[in-house]
Amino acid sequence: MARTTNSFSFFMVIWTGQLLSRVGNGISAFSLGVYLFQKTGSTTAYSMLLLCAFLPSILLAPIGGVIADKKDRKLMMIIGDTGGCLGILLITLMFLYDSQNYGFIYLGIIISSLFGALHSPAFKAAITDLLDEKEYSKASGLVQLAEASRYLLAPVIAGFLMSRIDIATILVIDMITFISAVVTTYFIKLITRQPTSEINFLGFWKEFIQGVEYIAGNKKIFQLLLLLSIVTFFTGILQSLFAPVILSFGNAQTLGIIQSISGTGMVISSLLIGFLSKTDKQRKPLFFSLLTISLFYILIGTSTSIVLITIYTFCLFSCLPFVNTSLDVLFRKTIDNEVQGRIWSLISLSSQLGMLMAFAISGFLAEKIFNPLLIKNGPLANSIGKMIGTGASRGSGLMIIISGLLLLILTILFSPRIFPKGHIHFTTTITDFGSK
């Protein structure tokens, strides 16, 4: 596929719009999550908000992937961002009409998520359209930098705004950033794709089965997908519990500052990868980053100190881009371009099911099982409670510790499947898994 010398410039135009959109999304997501938790005091309600944000886009991702392979990817990105804006608009209008009905929050988030199913696979496939293989790693780092802005900029901005303006006005800011993404996408040049066939149920099902067979027949992709599913499951647990834990002894501004400082680690790592990475050696950073993430995951659960939690999450976030980039490059180098859209959508569907499961069970487990264990005079108050403390949220801390331990064990046990026999030792160099 021929690419022009301006291909990376076109990517940067899209990336700029996505950066603004990610900041806006982060502001509204943070604000809505804090608003809902403060109004209900329920970890389950908070987890359900996350579930609504992820479930529709993940379940419909295979359809979005098929469309991205058969239709104009630029158009799909524009439709996706426009639809996402409409979902936020619905929430804004309902806040102005009836601020006591929280059901419309879930509905608006579901609508935005549905249109995200069109945008995400088209955006990921468009990167492959635009760039040469040697630029994949740099692009991955920059995409993660945009994502990291949700943690670096959005929380502290949202925490500041929530004390000064109402939630509806905050959502208007998000809608403006959606519009900026649409505009920047409109003005870039992508490879024009002529429709290869009409999309119907039978056609989609055939494409879906072909995508599943493609993954099942490629051992590299299948093993990486299994590892990614494990990582997203435990990421979902931490994401579900972190805000409620902090809000149990802090406020929205405290949570925003912690997430922003922690997100700096993700930004620094993403910048290093995006501007300095020149290697396709991915197995070593993948394995050791996962080990490091597991250790700091455990430490987050042990502490009730704002300072220590901030340090631990900073270190954890610093490792995430290395894991994400390693997996992204290994996947991208292994998948044929003509099936990029549907395979990326299937990867998203399969891996994110783990995160959805985490969202679905985390609130229930925390409120009904773990938190009662470590309240004052709870069953574990005089044993584990003496080490990690007692209180309304310390059961969630215990749940985080157990999850981190499981991630550590699974990373070690899973390593022989990713690293061929004789290539994985804690004291030796790991060669490139992605080489063909």
QUIHU-V560337 format. One record per helix or strand of 2 or more residues. SS is the DSSP state (a for helix, b for strand). FROM is the first residue (numbers start at 1). TO is the last residue. If there is no record, write none. Layout:
ss={SS;SS}
from={FROM;FROM}
to={TO;TO}
This chain:
ss={a;a;a;a;a;a;a;a;a;a;a;a;a;a;a}
from={7;43;61;73;103;133;167;201;219;252;283;306;337;385;394}
to={40;59;70;97;130;162;186;216;247;276;302;334;373;388;418}
